[in-house]
Amino acid sequence: MKNIAIALLLTCSTGTTYAQITTPLPHSISVIGTAEMEIIPDEIYVSISITEFTKDKKKYLVEELEKSMVNFIETVTATPRKEISMDDLDADLIALKRKSKKDAVITKSYEVKFKEQKQVSKLFAAMDSLNISSAYVVRYSHSKMDEFKKQIKIDAIKAAKTKAEYLLTAIGSRAGKPLSVVEPSGFVTIDDGTYRPFRGNTFQYNGSYLENNSDKEDIGGESSIGGKKIKLHYSINAEFEIL
């Protein structure tokens, strides 16, 4: 009886193993779906720096320069005060630095979010009068960027399914249910073609140089800021069953 029980156990084990080995795996196809999108930015982020200086024996303090700059941004460019972000160098730190070093020269940096290229052009044109030491566009963005990122991911997975379908149709098969979806990075590649200056009142754009001139409106024309488009690119890996 003992031998019979062992034989039955071996038979059951062998049968189970055989079933696991011979279970057919679904035939599948792995593809990469890609999507691209171009959007016109409605947010332009500009970095601005002001530095104290002495002229005709008078020292122009950073507080005075800051007040003039903020007033210009609010009134001339019609940009709300809340869109001006300042660095962490507050009044207490400035006072401490001046106390520890009598001849200290303070520099402060800001980031301003503009809505239109004309606002940026007005700021660039007034750099000398506002005693701004440097100003340049940090990046372009859009107020609905999160929605665009979501949409481009949806477009990419749809593109993957479409690719699988036309490839399989060519050999007389069809794409079935998805077996796996893998995000290679999870990040959407963003190319905003950022416009930057390289010194003083001269601005660099795609390798060419534009001199700052208050009489010129083409700084914000189609050849520069106004013609900008943000390009989004996304890829995703997907595997589908072959029917």
DAKA-V149943 format. One record per pair of residues at least 6 apart in sequence whose ideal C-beta (glycine too) atoms are under 6 Angstrom apart, sorted by the first residue. I is the first residue (numbers start at 0). J is the second residue. D is the distance in whole Angstrom. If there is no record, write none. Layout:
I&J&D / I&J&D
//
This chain:
25&240&5 / 26&241&4 / 27&178&5 / 27&238&5 / 27&240&6 / 27&241&6 / 28&163&5 / 28&239&6 / 28&241&6 / 29&238&5 / 30&159&5 / 30&162&5 / 30&163&5 / 30&237&6 / 31&234&6 / 31&236&6 / 32&155&5 / 32&156&6 / 32&158&4 / 32&159&3 / 32&235&5 / 32&237&6 / 33&234&5 / 34&151&5 / 34&154&4 / 34&155&4 / 34&158&6 / 34&233&5 / 35&232&5 / 36&151&5 / 36&231&4 / 37&228&5 / 37&230&6 / 38&141&6 / 38&147&6 / 38&229&5 / 39&228&6 / 40&139&4 / 40&141&6 / 40&227&6 / 40&229&5 / 41&141&6 / 41&142&6 / 42&112&6 / 42&140&4 / 43&113&5 / 43&119&6 / 43&139&6 / 44&110&6 / 44&112&6 / 44&137&5 / 44&138&5 / 45&111&5 / 45&119&6 / 45&136&6 / 46&110&6 / 46&135&6 / 46&137&5 / 47&109&5 / 47&131&6 / 47&134&5 / 48&108&5 / 48&132&5 / 48&133&5 / 49&64&5 / 49&107&6 / 49&131&6 / 49&132&6 / 50&106&4 / 50&132&5 / 51&60&6 / 51&61&5 / 51&104&5 / 51&105&5 / 52&59&6 / 61&105&4 / 61&107&5 / 64&130&5 / 67&129&6 / 68&129&5 / 71&129&6 / 72&78&5 / 73&80&6 / 75&121&6 / 76&118&4 / 76&121&5 / 78&113&6 / 82&111&6 / 82&112&4 / 83&109&6 / 83&111&5 / 84&110&5 / 85&109&5 / 86&108&5 / 88&107&6 / 93&105&6 / 96&103&5 / 97&103&5 / 113&119&5 / 116&219&4 / 116&224&4 / 116&225&5 / 117&219&5 / 119&224&6 / 120&218&5 / 120&219&4 / 123&211&6 / 123&218&6 / 124&213&4 / 126&134&6 / 126&200&6 / 135&195&5 / 135&196&5 / 136&193&6 / 136&194&5 / 138&191&6 / 138&193&6 / 139&191&4 / 139&227&6 / 139&229&6 / 148&187&5 / 151&187&6 / 151&231&5 / 151&233&5 / 152&233&6 / 155&233&5 / 155&235&5 / 156&235&6 / 159&237&4 / 163&174&4 / 163&239&5 / 164&174&5 / 167&173&6 / 167&174&5 / 172&241&5 / 173&242&4 / 174&239&4 / 175&240&3 / 175&242&4 / 176&240&5 / 177&239&5 / 178&238&5 / 178&240&6 / 179&238&4 / 180&237&5 / 181&236&4 / 182&235&6 / 187&231&5 / 187&233&5 / 188&232&4 / 189&231&6 / 190&230&4 / 191&229&5 / 194&204&5 / 194&224&6 / 195&203&6 / 196&202&4 / 197&203&5 / 200&211&4 / 201&208&6 / 201&210&6 / 202&209&5 / 204&223&5 / 219&225&5
//
